[in-house]
Amino acid sequence: MKRQHKKSHGLLLALLVPIFLASCQSVGFYEPPVPGDLEPVQRKLVQGAHRLRGARRISVRGRNFPADCTGTVLALYWYAGIDLSSPLADYQGNGVARLYHFLEDAGMLHQSSNPAPGDIIFWDNTYDRNNDGKPNDYLTHTGMVVETKADGTIVYVHHNYRKGVVFARMNLQRPDVYTEEVGGEVRIVNSPMRMRGSPEYHSWLASQLIRDFGQAWLAF
């Protein structure tokens, strides 16, 4: 009787384990594979992006971060073991500006249509910060590259003021294309970036408002 019970128990486990793993994947425990050709710090940054995706309150490794764009980037780097907030204390301005000028002084800013995972992204004019109705608002938003695909699609993570930490897309090889139809399915080529309610401005996609990239992961 005991042997029969053990066999039944083993059979039950064999049946339940695949079901349990499948259910874990469906509720967010599953993490997509990270490309193997990345530096260890880049792998951690990408892993951190997947783990923070969907968060509205940002807490990483015992530290709380502001639920905004700069706080998201600082949290991702903290996850990878880099305290990016420390050098920013030496700079003035909003969080985006301080981060930008730190990387500017470190010689880590660049422009590219093929940025690397972990690169920080800077945008201008994502909203009318000074409320003058003109597109003269510089360094208003930041995010981080998660992946650059062969077709030029850049998957990035950033903080959306309505949705929290989200993934979005842009393609600097096709900067003026919002959506396209592929196989009967409408896909986003470049995600909207201009904040709702801002004054009319001809540039509104992430690809149109981008300023620079910054390789902060090489600065430490």
C-alpha positions as CSV (number, residue, x, y, z in Angstrom):
1,M,0.0,0.0,0.0
2,K,2.8,2.4,0.8
3,R,4.6,1.8,-2.5
4,Q,1.3,2.4,-4.4
5,H,0.8,5.7,-2.5
6,K,4.3,6.9,-3.3
7,K,3.8,6.1,-7.0
8,S,0.5,8.0,-7.1
9,H,2.1,10.9,-5.3
10,G,5.0,11.0,-7.8
11,L,2.5,10.8,-10.7
12,L,0.5,13.7,-9.2
13,L,3.6,15.9,-9.0
14,A,4.6,15.1,-12.5
15,L,1.2,16.3,-13.7
16,L,1.0,19.4,-11.5
17,V,4.5,20.8,-12.0
18,P,4.1,21.7,-15.7
19,I,0.7,23.3,-14.8
20,F,2.2,25.3,-12.0
21,L,5.1,26.6,-14.2
22,A,2.6,27.6,-16.9
23,S,0.5,29.5,-14.4
24,C,3.6,31.2,-13.0
25,Q,4.4,32.4,-16.5
26,S,1.0,33.8,-17.0
27,V,0.9,35.9,-13.8
28,G,4.3,37.6,-14.3
29,F,6.9,35.3,-12.8
30,Y,8.3,34.5,-16.2
31,E,11.1,36.7,-17.4
32,P,12.0,36.8,-21.1
33,P,15.5,35.6,-21.9
34,V,18.2,38.2,-22.0
35,P,20.6,38.2,-24.9
36,G,23.8,36.4,-24.0
37,D,26.2,38.8,-25.7
38,L,25.7,41.6,-23.2
39,E,28.0,42.8,-20.5
40,P,27.0,41.5,-17.0
41,V,25.9,45.0,-15.9
42,Q,23.7,45.3,-19.1
43,R,22.1,42.0,-18.4
44,K,21.2,43.2,-14.9
45,L,19.8,46.4,-16.2
46,V,17.6,44.6,-18.7
47,Q,16.5,42.1,-16.1
48,G,15.6,45.0,-13.8
49,A,13.5,46.5,-16.5
50,H,11.4,43.4,-16.9
51,R,11.0,43.1,-13.1
52,L,9.9,46.7,-12.7
53,R,7.5,46.7,-15.7
54,G,4.0,47.5,-14.5
55,A,5.1,49.0,-11.2
56,R,3.4,52.1,-9.9
57,R,5.4,52.3,-6.6
58,I,9.1,51.8,-7.1
59,S,11.1,50.0,-4.4
60,V,14.3,48.2,-5.3
61,R,16.7,46.4,-3.0
62,G,15.5,48.1,0.1
63,R,15.4,51.6,-1.4
64,N,12.4,53.6,-2.4
65,F,12.5,55.8,-5.5
66,P,10.2,58.6,-6.8
67,A,7.5,57.3,-9.1
68,D,8.7,59.4,-12.0
69,C,11.0,59.1,-15.0
70,T,14.3,59.8,-13.2
71,G,13.3,57.7,-10.3
72,T,12.7,54.8,-12.6
73,V,16.1,55.1,-14.3
74,L,17.9,55.4,-10.9
75,A,16.0,52.3,-9.6
76,L,17.0,50.3,-12.7
77,Y,20.7,51.2,-12.1
78,W,20.4,50.5,-8.4
79,Y,19.1,47.1,-9.3
80,A,22.2,46.5,-11.3
81,G,24.4,47.6,-8.4
82,I,25.1,51.2,-9.5
83,D,24.2,54.1,-7.3
84,L,23.6,56.6,-10.0
85,S,22.0,59.1,-7.6
86,S,25.2,60.0,-5.7
87,P,26.9,62.0,-8.5
88,L,23.7,63.9,-9.3
89,A,24.0,65.8,-6.0
90,D,26.7,67.9,-7.6
91,Y,24.4,69.2,-10.3
92,Q,21.4,71.6,-10.5
93,G,18.1,71.5,-12.2
94,N,15.4,68.8,-12.4
95,G,16.4,65.1,-12.2
96,V,16.6,64.7,-16.0
97,A,18.9,67.7,-16.4
98,R,21.2,66.6,-13.6
99,L,21.5,63.1,-15.0
100,Y,22.1,64.6,-18.5
101,H,24.8,67.0,-17.4
102,F,26.6,64.3,-15.3
103,L,26.9,62.1,-18.4
104,E,27.9,65.1,-20.5
105,D,30.8,65.8,-18.1
106,A,31.7,62.1,-18.2
107,G,31.8,62.1,-22.0
108,M,29.1,59.4,-22.1
109,L,26.5,61.1,-24.4
110,H,26.0,59.9,-27.9
111,Q,23.6,59.8,-30.8
112,S,22.8,56.6,-32.6
113,S,20.0,54.7,-34.3
114,N,21.3,51.5,-32.8
115,P,21.8,52.2,-29.0
116,A,22.8,49.5,-26.6
117,P,20.7,47.9,-23.9
118,G,21.2,49.9,-20.7
119,D,21.7,53.2,-22.5
120,I,19.7,56.1,-20.9
121,I,17.5,58.1,-23.3
122,F,16.8,61.8,-23.0
123,W,13.9,63.6,-24.6
124,D,13.0,67.3,-25.0
125,N,9.5,69.0,-25.2
126,T,7.5,66.0,-23.9
127,Y,5.3,68.6,-22.2
128,D,5.0,72.3,-21.7
129,R,7.0,72.6,-18.5
130,N,7.2,76.4,-18.3
131,N,3.5,76.9,-19.5
132,D,4.4,79.4,-22.2
133,G,2.8,77.4,-25.1
134,K,6.2,77.1,-26.9
135,P,8.4,74.1,-27.7
136,N,11.3,75.3,-25.6
137,D,11.3,72.8,-22.8
138,Y,14.5,70.9,-22.8
139,L,15.4,67.7,-20.9
140,T,11.9,66.9,-19.8
141,H,11.9,63.1,-19.9
142,T,14.2,60.1,-19.6
143,G,14.1,56.3,-20.0
144,M,16.3,53.3,-20.7
145,V,16.9,51.1,-23.7
146,V,15.9,47.5,-23.2
147,E,16.6,46.1,-26.6
148,T,17.4,47.2,-30.2
149,K,16.0,44.9,-32.8
150,A,17.5,44.1,-36.3
151,D,14.8,46.3,-38.0
152,G,15.8,49.3,-35.9
153,T,13.0,49.0,-33.4
154,I,14.2,50.3,-30.0
155,V,12.3,48.8,-27.0
156,Y,12.6,51.1,-24.0
157,V,11.3,51.4,-20.5
158,H,10.1,54.6,-18.9
159,H,7.6,56.0,-16.4
160,N,4.3,56.9,-17.8
161,Y,2.5,59.5,-15.7
162,R,-0.8,57.5,-16.0
163,K,0.3,53.9,-16.2
164,G,3.5,53.7,-14.2
165,V,6.6,51.8,-15.5
166,V,5.9,50.7,-19.1
167,F,7.7,49.4,-22.2
168,A,7.4,51.4,-25.4
169,R,8.9,51.5,-28.9
170,M,10.6,53.8,-31.3
171,N,12.5,53.5,-34.6
172,L,14.9,56.2,-35.4
173,Q,15.3,54.9,-39.0
174,R,11.5,55.7,-39.5
175,P,11.0,58.6,-37.1
176,D,7.8,60.0,-38.5
177,V,5.8,56.7,-38.6
178,Y,3.3,56.2,-35.8
179,T,1.8,52.8,-36.8
180,E,1.9,50.3,-39.6
181,E,-0.3,47.4,-40.6
182,V,1.5,44.0,-40.8
183,G,-0.5,40.9,-41.7
184,G,-3.8,42.7,-40.9
185,E,-2.5,43.8,-37.5
186,V,-1.8,47.4,-36.6
187,R,1.5,47.8,-34.8
188,I,3.1,50.8,-33.2
189,V,6.4,51.9,-34.8
190,N,7.0,54.9,-32.7
191,S,5.1,55.4,-29.4
192,P,3.5,58.8,-28.6
193,M,5.6,60.8,-26.1
194,R,4.1,64.3,-26.0
195,M,2.0,64.5,-22.8
196,R,-1.8,64.8,-23.3
197,G,-3.1,68.4,-22.7
198,S,0.2,70.0,-23.9
199,P,-0.1,72.8,-26.6
200,E,-0.2,71.7,-30.2
201,Y,3.3,70.8,-31.6
202,H,4.1,69.0,-34.8
203,S,6.6,66.6,-33.0
204,W,4.9,64.2,-30.7
205,L,6.4,60.8,-31.2
206,A,9.3,59.4,-29.0
207,S,11.5,59.3,-32.2
208,Q,10.8,63.0,-32.9
209,L,11.5,64.4,-29.5
210,I,14.7,62.4,-28.7
211,R,17.8,64.4,-27.7
212,D,20.6,62.0,-26.9
213,F,21.6,58.6,-25.4
214,G,23.9,58.2,-22.4
215,Q,26.0,55.2,-21.6
216,A,25.9,55.5,-17.8
217,W,26.7,51.8,-17.4
218,L,30.2,52.6,-18.7
219,A,30.8,55.4,-16.3
220,F,31.3,53.2,-13.3
